[in-house]
Amino acid sequence: MCLGMFMAILDIQIVATSMPTIQQALTIAPDQMSWIQTAYLIAEVIAIPLTGFLTRLLTMRWLFVVAITVFSLASFGCATSSGFASLVAWRVLQGFSGGTLIPAVFSAVFVLFPERRQAVATTIAGVLAVLAPTVGPIVGGWITDTYSWRWLFLVNIGPGLACALMAASLLPAERPSPSEARRLDFSSLVLMAGSLAMLVLALKDAPQRGWTSPLVMGLLAGSVAAAGLFARRTLKALHPIVELRTFRDRNFAVGCLLSFVLGIGLFGSVYLMPVFLAFVRGYDAFDIGKIMLVTGVAQLITAPIAVALERRVDARLLAGAGFLVFAIGLGLSAFQTGETDFSQMLWPQVVRGVAIMFCLLPPTRLALGHLEAARVPDASGLFNLMRNLGGAIGLALIDTVIYGRAPILGRAIAARLEAGDVETAKAVGIPLDLFLARGPGPADADTVAILAPMVQHLALVQAINEAWGMIALLTLAALLTVPLARRTGAE
């Protein structure tokens, strides 16, 4: 089950690194490329909260078998696609089936394992869940460079079908409940799917179009309205499609909020590093992946320590320490320059890698560890949805900072150069003898043309640093919620 989940999460990252190659191979228009990822993400976020309903309908065993089989077949469809439309259609199916795998695994941790083994099981699932985004760039770059972009999808087929066969034989046999299908509230399903889809589309377009653009505002308003109607209908339903009343449990609500903030920091850091290394330092996907492996190694080394402490220490204390250290690791990256390289990125990555396991395991136990088995599948879907939504919103905020602040910072840098600021000249990379010889005042057109790329380069670095600082502060703010949770048992 963990292997299947790992494949589903990894698929997003390895495809992202090879988008230009796919675009050239299938002759896809540049303005359509983002739909290859967006289609997957929309289908995934719709599927995640449905995991509880699908588990009741099919049982955990057959849900996993069906989901991983469909994911594998959809991967084959993606690999054999000959055009944009077919690739997007297969990505929708791949995203929906892959979305159910993630909460299914975390459900299994608390349903199949006794309490004394849940910490180890959660760690294994957690390591793979957060390791996939870290190793994605290097895996995607290597596969594309060594073979072709089609192997990004073909690599899923063998392991996926093997997982399906093992799950069919090893997972506990239960009786499916076809009556769940008859009780399905299609109106609630449409409202939930519509709300999540409009939210993802709004977050996708907001950084470029602006948060106050008519399209984005319309999508956000539609998402909020649909979510409100969905919540109202679901809370009154005798057989709700998603059990929203679980949010009344204080520990579950706090755990979900921490999961949301972790999504911002986790997805944000995995996004910002490639942006910096590609557009500032000029590295390719494979080199970026090698640098980012540091975080994954730190996670693996920390995992046994996290398991030992998670058994003995109050989850609130571990979560508080984890988010504090994670915020520090994010903040350390907010001081990069145009020359920052592996050596300067090493310790911030190590700090983040050490902290991530303490940001994932304790909130998971807070949210799911005390619930009855029957409530876990629904709760797991909501818990994992919060992390994905946090990631989506975090990426939209990051792009807003980068696209919005870089031009403003560029104008400020140009103004300081005109004022004769020596430190700014050093930061831009202008030879000091030439800068001092010119003196303060407006530059001529030829000088402006020469300096423009250098100013834009520095402005991009500063905007990326501001994005790092923003997600560090948001992660630090999560500490305010930790005292609201009730104490959990520790050995």
C-alpha positions, 0 to 999 in steps of 0.5 A: 500500500505504501508503494502505491501511495509513493507512486501516486505522489511521485507521479506529480513531481516527475512529470513536472520536471519533464513538462518542456519535453512532453510539450515538444513531443506532443506539440502542445501549445504553451498556454495549455501545458499547465492542464497536464498537472491541473487535471491530475490535481483537480481529480486528486483533490476530489477523490481524497475526501471520497475515500471514506465513502469508497472504503465503505462501498468496496472495503479497504482491500478492494478499494486499494486493488481497484485504485492501484489497478486503474492508476496503472492502466491510466499510466499506460494510457498516458504513456501511449497518448498521441495528443493533448486531449488524450493525455489530459483525459488519462491524467484525470483518471490517473489523478482520481485513482491516485488520490484515493491511495494516500488516505487509504494508506493512513487509514490502514495504519490505524485500522489494521495495526495495534496501537504499539505498532502504529508509530512505526507504520505511520513513520513508514507511510510518512517517510514515503509521503514526504520523500516522494516530492523530494526525490521527484526532480532527480527521478524525473530528470534521470528517466527523461534524459536516459529513456524518454518522457513516456517512461515517466508513466510506464514505470508505474505499471509493473509495481502497480500491478504487483501491488494490486496482486499483493493487496488482493491476497494480503489485506483482510477480506471484508464484505462490500456494501453495495447499499452505500451506492444507493444512499449516495447523495449525488447533489452533495457529490456535485457540490463538493467536486464543483467547489474543489475544482473551482478552488484549484482553478482559482489558485492556478490563475490567481498569481498571473491574472491577479486575485481580484480579476473577475475570473478568479473572484468568480471562481472563488465565490463559486467555490465558497458558495458550493462549499457552503451548500455542501456543508449545509446539506452534508451536516443534515444528511443521515448518510453523509458522503463525507463526515464533516462532523468529525471536525467537532473533535478538537484534536482532529481539527487541530491535526487538520490545521497542522496538516494544512500548514505542513502542506504550505511549507512542504510543497512550498519548499519543494517548489521554491528550491527548483525555481531558484536553482533553475532560474537563478543558478541555471541548473537542469532537473537532474542537478537540482534533484541531486541537491534536493536529496539532502532533505530526503536523507535527513528525513530517513536518518531522523525517522527512527528517532521520531518513532522512538520519541513519538511513543514516549512524548506528548504529541503536542510537544513533538508537533510544537518542536517540529513546526518550530524547527521546520519554520527555522529551516524555511527561514534560513533559506530567506537569505540567499544571494545570486551565488548561493549554491549547494554548500549554503543550501546544505544546512537549511535542508538538513534542518527541514529534513529533520523537522518534517517527520515531527511535523507529520507523525504527531499531527497524524496521531492527534487527528486519527489516533483516538478515533474509532475504526469506523470513523478513520477512513472519512477522517483520513480523507479529510486530513490528507485533503487539508495537506493538499489544499495547504500545498495548493494555496501555498504555491498560489501565494508563493507565485503571487509573491514572486510574480508580484514583488519581483517587478516592484523590487526591480524598480527599487533596485534601479532607483538605488543604483541611480542614487549611487548606492554602492552596496546595491551595485555590488549585489547587482554585480556591477564593477565598482570602478565603472559604477563609481566613475559614472556617478549618481543620476539616471543612466542612458538607454544603452546602460539600462539595457545592459543592466536590466537582466542583472537587476531582474536577476537580483529582484528575482532572488529577493522575491524568492527570499520573501516567499521563503520568509512568508512560508516560514512565518505561516509555519511558525504561526501554526504553533498557536494552535498546538495548545488547543489540542488535548493531551495524548497518551504516551508510554 
